[in-house]
Amino acid sequence: MNKRFRIFVEGDADKKFLSDYYHHLFHEKAPQFSIIHTGDLKGDKTGGLKKLSDEINIREMHINSDQGGVNLVIFDADKDVETRRKELEAVKEQYHVEFELFLLPNNQDTGALEDMLESIINPNNRPIFDCWENYEKELVQLDIPDRTPPPLTTPAKKTKIYGYLEALLGESKSQKELIKEVNRNYEPPQHWNLDAEYLELLKEFLMNK
């Protein structure tokens, strides 16, 4: 992979996963500041589509391209892959920047980082998600008096991943800290399979740069 690269992502969870995945693929840590979420350079805690076109990110892309580097944008596909792709390609055209695009979970389907993570868990841990899915099915069938409108709200996918790790990790304060997005370790094979076939398209995207 080109040693001078910038990967722009939406948030800390994406940033931490890609840092660990880069280490897994290339057996070295990613260079400092090479993987950033789109709010990082302004000191914001969160990133996203609107912040990708902030002047500071556009300038960083231009500088990196001028120095022979490659810019990569890895965002969630969300509810419509093609709409999301068009939105991001519009940034490229409007600001005359160069970047290559990959949409999570697999550059083909709708979804987000959390969908990808669910697809790469250690298969031995699948019963945890089976229990969670049974819980969701029961939840939407509950009738709570005086609640409008029914049904009850299903917890977000982020909560599902949080619950997965909380079930596997211990109860100490230090272990609870490892559940947080910025502190997670995606390399232990007892939790995640970074060699899963599901990641082949992402692996190819990164290794061919």
FIKOLZA-1660 file (N, C-alpha, C; in steps of 0.1 Angstrom, whole numbers, plus 5000, padded with zeros to 4 digits):
% residues 209
   i   px   py   pz ch aa at
   1 5008 4988 5000  A  M  N
   1 5000 5000 5000  A  M CA
   1 5009 5012 5000  A  M  C
   2 5005 5022 4992  A  N  N
   2 5012 5035 4992  A  N CA
   2 5014 5040 5006  A  N  C
   3 5026 5043 5010  A  K  N
   3 5029 5047 5023  A  K CA
   3 5024 5061 5027  A  K  C
   4 5021 5069 5016  A  R  N
   4 5015 5082 5019  A  R CA
   4 5000 5081 5015  A  R  C
   5 4992 5078 5025  A  F  N
   5 4978 5077 5022  A  F CA
   5 4970 5084 5033  A  F  C
   6 4958 5088 5030  A  R  N
   6 4948 5093 5040  A  R CA
   6 4935 5086 5038  A  R  C
   7 4930 5080 5049  A  I  N
   7 4917 5074 5049  A  I CA
   7 4908 5082 5057  A  I  C
   8 4897 5087 5051  A  F  N
   8 4887 5096 5057  A  F CA
   8 4875 5087 5061  A  F  C
   9 4871 5087 5073  A  V  N
   9 4859 5079 5078  A  V CA
   9 4850 5088 5085  A  V  C
  10 4839 5082 5090  A  E  N
  10 4828 5090 5096  A  E CA
  10 4830 5092 5111  A  E  C
  11 4836 5082 5118  A  G  N
  11 4836 5083 5133  A  G CA
  11 4847 5075 5139  A  G  C
  12 4847 5076 5152  A  D  N
  12 4858 5069 5160  A  D CA
  12 4857 5053 5158  A  D  C
  13 4845 5048 5157  A  A  N
  13 4844 5034 5156  A  A CA
  13 4850 5029 5143  A  A  C
  14 4848 5036 5132  A  D  N
  14 4854 5033 5119  A  D CA
  14 4869 5034 5120  A  D  C
  15 4873 5045 5126  A  K  N
  15 4888 5048 5127  A  K CA
  15 4895 5037 5134  A  K  C
  16 4889 5032 5146  A  K  N
  16 4895 5022 5154  A  K CA
  16 4895 5008 5146  A  K  C
  17 4884 5005 5140  A  F  N
  17 4884 4992 5132  A  F CA
  17 4895 4992 5121  A  F  C
  18 4895 5003 5113  A  L  N
  18 4905 5003 5102  A  L CA
  18 4919 5004 5107  A  L  C
  19 4922 5010 5118  A  S  N
  19 4935 5009 5124  A  S CA
  19 4939 4995 5127  A  S  C
  20 4930 4988 5133  A  D  N
  20 4933 4974 5137  A  D CA
  20 4934 4965 5125  A  D  C
  21 4925 4968 5115  A  Y  N
  21 4925 4959 5103  A  Y CA
  21 4938 4962 5095  A  Y  C
  22 4942 4974 5094  A  Y  N
  22 4955 4978 5087  A  Y CA
  22 4966 4970 5094  A  Y  C
  23 4967 4970 5107  A  H  N
  23 4977 4963 5114  A  H CA
  23 4977 4948 5111  A  H  C
  24 4964 4942 5110  A  H  N
  24 4963 4928 5107  A  H CA
  24 4968 4925 5093  A  H  C
  25 4965 4934 5083  A  L  N
  25 4968 4931 5069  A  L CA
  25 4983 4933 5067  A  L  C
  26 4989 4944 5072  A  F  N
  26 5002 4948 5068  A  F CA
  26 5013 4946 5079  A  F  C
  27 5008 4941 5091  A  H  N
  27 5017 4937 5102  A  H CA
  27 5026 4949 5107  A  H  C
  28 5020 4960 5106  A  E  N
  28 5026 4973 5112  A  E CA
  28 5014 4983 5115  A  E  C
  29 5017 4992 5123  A  K  N
  29 5007 5002 5126  A  K CA
  29 5006 5012 5115  A  K  C
  30 4994 5017 5113  A  A  N
  30 4992 5027 5102  A  A CA
  30 4999 5039 5107  A  A  C
  31 5005 5047 5097  A  P  N
  31 5012 5059 5101  A  P CA
  31 5003 5069 5108  A  P  C
  32 5009 5076 5117  A  Q  N
  32 5001 5085 5125  A  Q CA
  32 4993 5095 5116  A  Q  C
  33 4981 5098 5120  A  F  N
  33 4972 5107 5113  A  F CA
  33 4968 5102 5098  A  F  C
  34 4971 5089 5095  A  S  N
  34 4968 5085 5082  A  S CA
  34 4953 5080 5081  A  S  C
  35 4947 5077 5093  A  I  N
  35 4933 5073 5093  A  I CA
  35 4926 5083 5102  A  I  C
  36 4917 5091 5097  A  I  N
  36 4911 5101 5104  A  I CA
  36 4896 5102 5101  A  I  C
  37 4888 5106 5111  A  H  N
  37 4874 5108 5108  A  H CA
  37 4873 5123 5104  A  H  C
  38 4863 5127 5097  A  T  N
  38 4862 5139 5090  A  T CA
  38 4861 5151 5099  A  T  C
  39 4859 5149 5112  A  G  N
  39 4860 5160 5122  A  G CA
  39 4873 5162 5129  A  G  C
  40 4882 5152 5127  A  D  N
  40 4895 5152 5134  A  D CA
  40 4903 5165 5132  A  D  C
  41 4905 5169 5120  A  L  N
  41 4914 5180 5117  A  L CA
  41 4909 5193 5122  A  L  C
  42 4896 5194 5125  A  K  N
  42 4891 5206 5132  A  K CA
  42 4889 5205 5147  A  K  C
  43 4893 5193 5152  A  G  N
  43 4892 5190 5166  A  G CA
  43 4877 5187 5170  A  G  C
  44 4869 5184 5161  A  D  N
  44 4855 5180 5164  A  D CA
  44 4855 5165 5168  A  D  C
  45 4845 5162 5177  A  K  N
  45 4844 5148 5182  A  K CA
  45 4838 5139 5172  A  K  C
  46 4830 5144 5163  A  T  N
  46 4823 5136 5153  A  T CA
  46 4826 5141 5139  A  T  C
  47 4824 5131 5129  A  G  N
  47 4826 5135 5115  A  G CA
  47 4813 5132 5107  A  G  C
  48 4814 5130 5094  A  G  N
  48 4803 5127 5086  A  G CA
  48 4804 5133 5072  A  G  C
  49 4793 5131 5064  A  L  N
  49 4793 5135 5051  A  L CA
  49 4796 5150 5049  A  L  C
  50 4788 5159 5057  A  K  N
  50 4790 5173 5055  A  K CA
  50 4804 5178 5059  A  K  C
  51 4810 5171 5068  A  K  N
  51 4823 5176 5073  A  K CA
  51 4834 5171 5063  A  K  C
  52 4831 5161 5054  A  L  N
  52 4841 5157 5044  A  L CA
  52 4845 5169 5035  A  L  C
  53 4835 5178 5033  A  S  N
  53 4838 5189 5024  A  S CA
  53 4843 5202 5031  A  S  C
  54 4846 5200 5044  A  D  N
  54 4852 5212 5051  A  D CA
  54 4865 5215 5045  A  D  C
  55 4868 5228 5045  A  E  N
  55 4880 5233 5038  A  E CA
  55 4892 5226 5042  A  E  C
  56 4894 5223 5055  A  I  N
  56 4906 5216 5060  A  I CA
  56 4908 5202 5055  A  I  C
  57 4897 5195 5053  A  N  N
  57 4897 5181 5047  A  N CA
  57 4900 5182 5032  A  N  C
  58 4894 5191 5025  A  I  N
  58 4897 5193 5011  A  I CA
  58 4911 5197 5008  A  I  C
  59 4916 5206 5017  A  R  N
  59 4930 5210 5015  A  R CA
  59 4940 5198 5018  A  R  C
  60 4937 5190 5028  A  E  N
  60 4945 5179 5031  A  E CA
  60 4945 5169 5019  A  E  C
  61 4934 5167 5013  A  M  N
  61 4933 5158 5001  A  M CA
  61 4942 5163 4990  A  M  C
  62 4941 5176 4987  A  H  N
  62 4949 5182 4976  A  H CA
  62 4964 5181 4979  A  H  C
  63 4968 5184 4991  A  I  N
  63 4982 5183 4995  A  I CA
  63 4987 5168 4993  A  I  C
  64 4979 5159 4998  A  N  N
  64 4983 5145 4997  A  N CA
  64 4984 5140 4983  A  N  C
  65 4974 5144 4974  A  S  N
  65 4975 5141 4960  A  S CA
  65 4987 5147 4953  A  S  C
  66 4990 5159 4957  A  D  N
  66 5001 5167 4951  A  D CA
  66 5015 5160 4954  A  D  C
  67 5015 5153 4966  A  Q  N
  67 5027 5147 4970  A  Q CA
  67 5028 5132 4967  A  Q  C
  68 5019 5128 4958  A  G  N
  68 5019 5114 4953  A  G CA
  68 5011 5104 4961  A  G  C
  69 5004 5109 4971  A  G  N
  69 4996 5101 4980  A  G CA
  69 4983 5097 4974  A  G  C
  70 4976 5088 4981  A  V  N
  70 4962 5084 4977  A  V CA
  70 4953 5087 4988  A  V  C
  71 4941 5092 4984  A  N  N
  71 4930 5095 4994  A  N CA
  71 4920 5084 4992  A  N  C
  72 4915 5079 5004  A  L  N
  72 4905 5069 5004  A  L CA
  72 4894 5074 5013  A  L  C
  73 4881 5072 5009  A  V  N
  73 4870 5076 5017  A  V CA
  73 4862 5063 5019  A  V  C
  74 4860 5060 5032  A  I  N
  74 4853 5048 5036  A  I CA
  74 4842 5052 5045  A  I  C
  75 4830 5052 5039  A  F  N
  75 4818 5057 5046  A  F CA
  75 4807 5046 5046  A  F  C
  76 4797 5047 5055  A  D  N
  76 4786 5038 5055  A  D CA
  76 4777 5040 5042  A  D  C
  77 4772 5029 5037  A  A  N
  77 4762 5030 5026  A  A CA
  77 4749 5035 5030  A  A  C
  78 4745 5033 5043  A  D  N
  78 4732 5036 5049  A  D CA
  78 4721 5029 5041  A  D  C
  79 4710 5036 5039  A  K  N
  79 4698 5030 5033  A  K CA
  79 4698 5029 5018  A  K  C
  80 4707 5035 5011  A  D  N
  80 4707 5035 4996  A  D CA
  80 4721 5036 4991  A  D  C
  81 4726 5025 4986  A  V  N
  81 4740 5025 4982  A  V CA
  81 4743 5035 4971  A  V  C
  82 4735 5035 4961  A  E  N
  82 4737 5044 4949  A  E CA
  82 4736 5059 4953  A  E  C
  83 4726 5062 4961  A  T  N
  83 4724 5076 4965  A  T CA
  83 4736 5081 4973  A  T  C
  84 4741 5072 4982  A  R  N
  84 4752 5075 4990  A  R CA
  84 4765 5077 4981  A  R  C
  85 4766 5069 4972  A  R  N
  85 4778 5070 4963  A  R CA
  85 4777 5083 4955  A  R  C
  86 4765 5086 4950  A  K  N
  86 4764 5099 4942  A  K CA
  86 4767 5111 4951  A  K  C
  87 4763 5111 4964  A  E  N
  87 4765 5122 4973  A  E CA
  87 4780 5124 4975  A  E  C
  88 4787 5113 4976  A  L  N
  88 4802 5114 4979  A  L CA
  88 4809 5117 4966  A  L  C
  89 4805 5112 4955  A  E  N
  89 4811 5115 4942  A  E CA
  89 4809 5130 4939  A  E  C
  90 4798 5136 4943  A  A  N
  90 4795 5150 4941  A  A CA
  90 4806 5159 4948  A  A  C
  91 4810 5154 4960  A  V  N
  91 4821 5162 4967  A  V CA
  91 4833 5162 4959  A  V  C
  92 4837 5151 4953  A  K  N
  92 4848 5150 4944  A  K CA
  92 4848 5160 4933  A  K  C
  93 4836 5160 4926  A  E  N
  93 4834 5169 4915  A  E CA
  93 4834 5184 4919  A  E  C
  94 4827 5187 4929  A  Q  N
  94 4825 5201 4933  A  Q CA
  94 4839 5207 4938  A  Q  C
  95 4847 5199 4945  A  Y  N
  95 4859 5205 4950  A  Y CA
  95 4872 5200 4943  A  Y  C
  96 4870 5193 4932  A  H  N
  96 4881 5189 4923  A  H CA
  96 4892 5182 4931  A  H  C
  97 4887 5172 4939  A  V  N
  97 4897 5164 4947  A  V CA
  97 4896 5150 4942  A  V  C
  98 4907 5142 4944  A  E  N
  98 4908 5128 4940  A  E CA
  98 4907 5120 4953  A  E  C
  99 4898 5110 4952  A  F  N
  99 4897 5100 4962  A  F CA
  99 4890 5088 4957  A  F  C
 100 4893 5076 4963  A  E  N
 100 4887 5064 4959  A  E CA
 100 4877 5060 4971  A  E  C
 101 4866 5054 4967  A  L  N
 101 4855 5053 4976  A  L CA
 101 4851 5038 4979  A  L  C
 102 4849 5035 4992  A  F  N
 102 4844 5022 4996  A  F CA
 102 4832 5025 5006  A  F  C
 103 4821 5018 5003  A  L  N
 103 4809 5019 5012  A  L CA
 103 4807 5007 5020  A  L  C
 104 4807 5009 5033  A  L  N
 104 4805 4998 5042  A  L CA
 104 4790 4995 5042  A  L  C
 105 4786 4982 5043  A  P  N
 105 4795 4971 5049  A  P CA
 105 4804 4964 5039  A  P  C
 106 4800 4963 5026  A  N  N
 106 4808 4955 5016  A  N CA
 106 4809 4961 5002  A  N  C
 107 4806 4974 5001  A  N  N
 107 4807 4982 4989  A  N CA
 107 4796 4977 4979  A  N  C
 108 4786 4970 4984  A  Q  N
 108 4775 4965 4975  A  Q CA
 108 4762 4967 4981  A  Q  C
 109 4761 4964 4994  A  D  N
 109 4748 4963 5001  A  D CA
 109 4746 4976 5010  A  D  C
 110 4733 4978 5013  A  T  N
 110 4730 4989 5022  A  T CA
 110 4735 4984 5036  A  T  C
 111 4736 4994 5045  A  G  N
 111 4741 4991 5058  A  G CA
 111 4752 5000 5063  A  G  C
 112 4759 4996 5073  A  A  N
 112 4769 5004 5079  A  A CA
 112 4780 4995 5086  A  A  C
 113 4789 5002 5093  A  L  N
 113 4800 4994 5099  A  L CA
 113 4795 4983 5108  A  L  C
 114 4784 4986 5115  A  E  N
 114 4779 4976 5125  A  E CA
 114 4774 4963 5117  A  E  C
 115 4769 4964 5105  A  D  N
 115 4765 4953 5097  A  D CA
 115 4777 4944 5094  A  D  C
 116 4788 4951 5090  A  M  N
 116 4800 4944 5087  A  M CA
 116 4805 4937 5099  A  M  C
 117 4805 4944 5111  A  L  N
 117 4810 4937 5123  A  L CA
 117 4802 4925 5127  A  L  C
 118 4789 4926 5125  A  E  N
 118 4781 4914 5128  A  E CA
 118 4785 4902 5119  A  E  C
 119 4789 4905 5107  A  S  N
 119 4792 4895 5097  A  S CA
 119 4806 4889 5099  A  S  C
 120 4814 4894 5108  A  I  N
 120 4828 4889 5110  A  I CA
 120 4830 4885 5124  A  I  C
 121 4820 4882 5132  A  I  N
 121 4822 4877 5145  A  I CA
 121 4827 4863 5145  A  I  C
 122 4834 4859 5155  A  N  N
 122 4838 4845 5157  A  N CA
 122 4825 4836 5157  A  N  C
 123 4824 4827 5147  A  P  N
 123 4811 4819 5146  A  P CA
 123 4807 4812 5160  A  P  C
 124 4817 4809 5168  A  N  N
 124 4813 4803 5181  A  N CA
 124 4804 4812 5190  A  N  C
 125 4805 4825 5187  A  N  N
 125 4797 4835 5195  A  N CA
 125 4784 4838 5189  A  N  C
 126 4780 4831 5178  A  R  N
 126 4767 4834 5171  A  R CA
 126 4755 4833 5181  A  R  C
 127 4755 4824 5190  A  P  N
 127 4744 4823 5200  A  P CA
 127 4741 4836 5207  A  P  C
 128 4751 4845 5209  A  I  N
 128 4748 4858 5215  A  I CA
 128 4739 4866 5206  A  I  C
 129 4741 4866 5193  A  F  N
 129 4732 4874 5184  A  F CA
 129 4719 4867 5182  A  F  C
 130 4719 4854 5183  A  D  N
 130 4706 4846 5182  A  D CA
 130 4697 4851 5194  A  D  C
 131 4703 4852 5206  A  C  N
 131 4695 4856 5218  A  C CA
 131 4690 4871 5216  A  C  C
 132 4699 4879 5210  A  W  N
 132 4696 4893 5208  A  W CA
 132 4684 4894 5198  A  W  C
 133 4685 4886 5187  A  E  N
 133 4674 4887 5177  A  E CA
 133 4661 4882 5183  A  E  C
 134 4661 4872 5192  A  N  N
 134 4649 4867 5198  A  N CA
 134 4643 4878 5207  A  N  C
 135 4652 4885 5214  A  Y  N
 135 4648 4897 5222  A  Y CA
 135 4641 4907 5214  A  Y  C
 136 4647 4910 5202  A  E  N
 136 4641 4921 5193  A  E CA
 136 4627 4916 5189  A  E  C
 137 4626 4903 5185  A  K  N
 137 4613 4898 5181  A  K CA
 137 4602 4899 5192  A  K  C
 138 4606 4896 5204  A  E  N
 138 4597 4897 5215  A  E CA
 138 4593 4911 5218  A  E  C
 139 4603 4920 5217  A  L  N
 139 4601 4934 5220  A  L CA
 139 4591 4941 5212  A  L  C
 140 4591 4938 5199  A  V  N
 140 4581 4945 5190  A  V CA
 140 4567 4939 5192  A  V  C
 141 4566 4928 5198  A  Q  N
 141 4553 4922 5201  A  Q CA
 141 4546 4926 5214  A  Q  C
 142 4554 4933 5222  A  L  N
 142 4549 4937 5235  A  L CA
 142 4539 4949 5234  A  L  C
 143 4529 4948 5242  A  D  N
 143 4519 4959 5242  A  D CA
 143 4520 4966 5256  A  D  C
 144 4525 4978 5256  A  I  N
 144 4526 4986 5268  A  I CA
 144 4515 4996 5269  A  I  C
 145 4506 4994 5279  A  P  N
 145 4494 5003 5280  A  P CA
 145 4498 5018 5280  A  P  C
 146 4490 5026 5273  A  D  N
 146 4491 5040 5272  A  D CA
 146 4504 5045 5265  A  D  C
 147 4510 5036 5258  A  R  N
 147 4522 5040 5249  A  R CA
 147 4517 5042 5235  A  R  C
 148 4520 5054 5229  A  T  N
 148 4516 5057 5216  A  T CA
 148 4528 5063 5209  A  T  C
 149 4532 5058 5197  A  P  N
 149 4525 5047 5190  A  P CA
 149 4533 5034 5193  A  P  C
 150 4526 5023 5192  A  P  N
 150 4533 5010 5192  A  P CA
 150 4540 5007 5179  A  P  C
 151 4549 4998 5177  A  P  N
 151 4555 4990 5188  A  P CA
 151 4566 4997 5195  A  P  C
 152 4573 4990 5204  A  L  N
 152 4584 4995 5211  A  L CA
 152 4596 4997 5202  A  L  C
 153 4605 5006 5204  A  T  N
 153 4616 5009 5196  A  T CA
 153 4627 4998 5197  A  T  C
 154 4632 4992 5186  A  T  N
 154 4642 4983 5186  A  T CA
 154 4656 4990 5189  A  T  C
 155 4664 4985 5198  A  P  N
 155 4677 4992 5200  A  P CA
 155 4685 4993 5187  A  P  C
 156 4693 5003 5187  A  A  N
 156 4702 5006 5175  A  A CA
 156 4713 4995 5173  A  A  C
 157 4718 4994 5161  A  K  N
 157 4728 4984 5158  A  K CA
 157 4740 4986 5166  A  K  C
 158 4743 4999 5169  A  K  N
 158 4755 5001 5178  A  K CA
 158 4753 4995 5191  A  K  C
 159 4741 4995 5197  A  T  N
 159 4738 4989 5209  A  T CA
 159 4740 4974 5209  A  T  C
 160 4737 4968 5197  A  K  N
 160 4738 4954 5195  A  K CA
 160 4753 4949 5196  A  K  C
 161 4762 4957 5190  A  I  N
 161 4776 4954 5190  A  I CA
 161 4782 4956 5204  A  I  C
 162 4777 4967 5211  A  Y  N
 162 4781 4970 5224  A  Y CA
 162 4777 4958 5233  A  Y  C
 163 4765 4953 5232  A  G  N
 163 4760 4942 5240  A  G CA
 163 4768 4929 5237  A  G  C
 164 4772 4927 5225  A  Y  N
 164 4780 4915 5221  A  Y CA
 164 4793 4915 5229  A  Y  C
 165 4800 4927 5229  A  L  N
 165 4813 4927 5236  A  L CA
 165 4811 4927 5251  A  L  C
 166 4800 4933 5256  A  E  N
 166 4797 4933 5270  A  E CA
 166 4795 4919 5275  A  E  C
 167 4789 4911 5267  A  A  N
 167 4786 4897 5271  A  A CA
 167 4799 4889 5272  A  A  C
 168 4809 4893 5263  A  L  N
 168 4821 4885 5262  A  L CA
 168 4832 4890 5272  A  L  C
 169 4833 4903 5275  A  L  N
 169 4843 4908 5283  A  L CA
 169 4839 4908 5298  A  L  C
 170 4848 4910 5307  A  G  N
 170 4846 4909 5321  A  G CA
 170 4838 4922 5326  A  G  C
 171 4836 4922 5339  A  E  N
 171 4828 4932 5346  A  E CA
 171 4836 4943 5352  A  E  C
 172 4850 4942 5352  A  S  N
 172 4858 4952 5358  A  S CA
 172 4857 4965 5350  A  S  C
 173 4861 4976 5357  A  K  N
 173 4860 4989 5350  A  K CA
 173 4869 4990 5338  A  K  C
 174 4881 4984 5339  A  S  N
 174 4890 4984 5328  A  S CA
 174 4885 4976 5316  A  S  C
 175 4878 4965 5319  A  Q  N
 175 4873 4957 5308  A  Q CA
 175 4860 4964 5302  A  Q  C
 176 4853 4971 5310  A  K  N
 176 4842 4978 5305  A  K CA
 176 4846 4989 5295  A  K  C
 177 4858 4995 5298  A  E  N
 177 4864 5005 5289  A  E CA
 177 4867 5000 5275  A  E  C
 178 4870 4987 5274  A  L  N
 178 4873 4981 5262  A  L CA
 178 4861 4979 5253  A  L  C
 179 4849 4981 5258  A  I  N
 179 4837 4980 5250  A  I CA
 179 4835 4993 5242  A  I  C
 180 4840 5004 5246  A  K  N
 180 4838 5017 5240  A  K CA
 180 4845 5017 5226  A  K  C
 181 4838 5024 5217  A  E  N
 181 4843 5024 5203  A  E CA
 181 4857 5028 5201  A  E  C
 182 4862 5037 5209  A  V  N
 182 4876 5042 5207  A  V CA
 182 4886 5032 5213  A  V  C
 183 4882 5023 5221  A  N  N
 183 4891 5014 5228  A  N CA
 183 4890 5000 5224  A  N  C
 184 4881 4997 5215  A  R  N
 184 4880 4983 5211  A  R CA
 184 4892 4977 5204  A  R  C
 185 4894 4964 5206  A  N  N
 185 4904 4957 5199  A  N CA
 185 4897 4947 5190  A  N  C
 186 4899 4948 5177  A  Y  N
 186 4892 4940 5167  A  Y CA
 186 4901 4928 5163  A  Y  C
 187 4913 4927 5169  A  E  N
 187 4922 4916 5165  A  E CA
 187 4921 4903 5172  A  E  C
 188 4916 4902 5184  A  P  N
 188 4915 4889 5191  A  P CA
 188 4906 4880 5183  A  P  C
 189 4911 4868 5179  A  P  N
 189 4902 4859 5171  A  P CA
 189 4891 4853 5178  A  P  C
 190 4891 4853 5192  A  Q  N
 190 4880 4848 5199  A  Q CA
 190 4868 4857 5198  A  Q  C
 191 4870 4869 5193  A  H  N
 191 4859 4878 5192  A  H CA
 191 4855 4881 5177  A  H  C
 192 4866 4883 5169  A  W  N
 192 4864 4887 5155  A  W CA
 192 4872 4879 5146  A  W  C
 193 4868 4877 5134  A  N  N
 193 4875 4870 5123  A  N CA
 193 4879 4880 5112  A  N  C
 194 4891 4885 5113  A  L  N
 194 4896 4895 5103  A  L CA
 194 4900 4889 5090  A  L  C
 195 4899 4875 5090  A  D  N
 195 4902 4868 5077  A  D CA
 195 4889 4863 5071  A  D  C
 196 4878 4868 5076  A  A  N
 196 4865 4863 5071  A  A CA
 196 4864 4867 5056  A  A  C
 197 4857 4858 5049  A  E  N
 197 4855 4860 5034  A  E CA
 197 4847 4873 5032  A  E  C
 198 4839 4877 5042  A  Y  N
 198 4831 4889 5041  A  Y CA
 198 4839 4902 5039  A  Y  C
 199 4852 4901 5043  A  L  N
 199 4861 4913 5042  A  L CA
 199 4869 4913 5030  A  L  C
 200 4867 4903 5021  A  E  N
 200 4876 4902 5009  A  E CA
 200 4876 4915 5001  A  E  C
 201 4864 4921 4999  A  L  N
 201 4863 4933 4990  A  L CA
 201 4871 4945 4997  A  L  C
 202 4869 4946 5010  A  L  N
 202 4876 4957 5017  A  L CA
 202 4891 4954 5017  A  L  C
 203 4895 4942 5019  A  K  N
 203 4909 4938 5018  A  K CA
 203 4915 4941 5005  A  K  C
 204 4908 4938 4994  A  E  N
 204 4913 4941 4981  A  E CA
 204 4914 4956 4978  A  E  C
 205 4904 4963 4983  A  F  N
 205 4904 4978 4982  A  F CA
 205 4916 4984 4988  A  F  C
 206 4920 4979 5000  A  L  N
 206 4932 4985 5007  A  L CA
 206 4945 4980 5002  A  L  C
 207 4946 4968 4998  A  M  N
 207 4959 4962 4994  A  M CA
 207 4963 4966 4980  A  M  C
 208 4954 4970 4972  A  N  N
 208 4957 4974 4958  A  N CA
 208 4960 4989 4957  A  N  C
 209 4961 4996 4968  A  K  N
 209 4964 5010 4967  A  K CA
 209 4979 5013 4969  A  K  C
% end
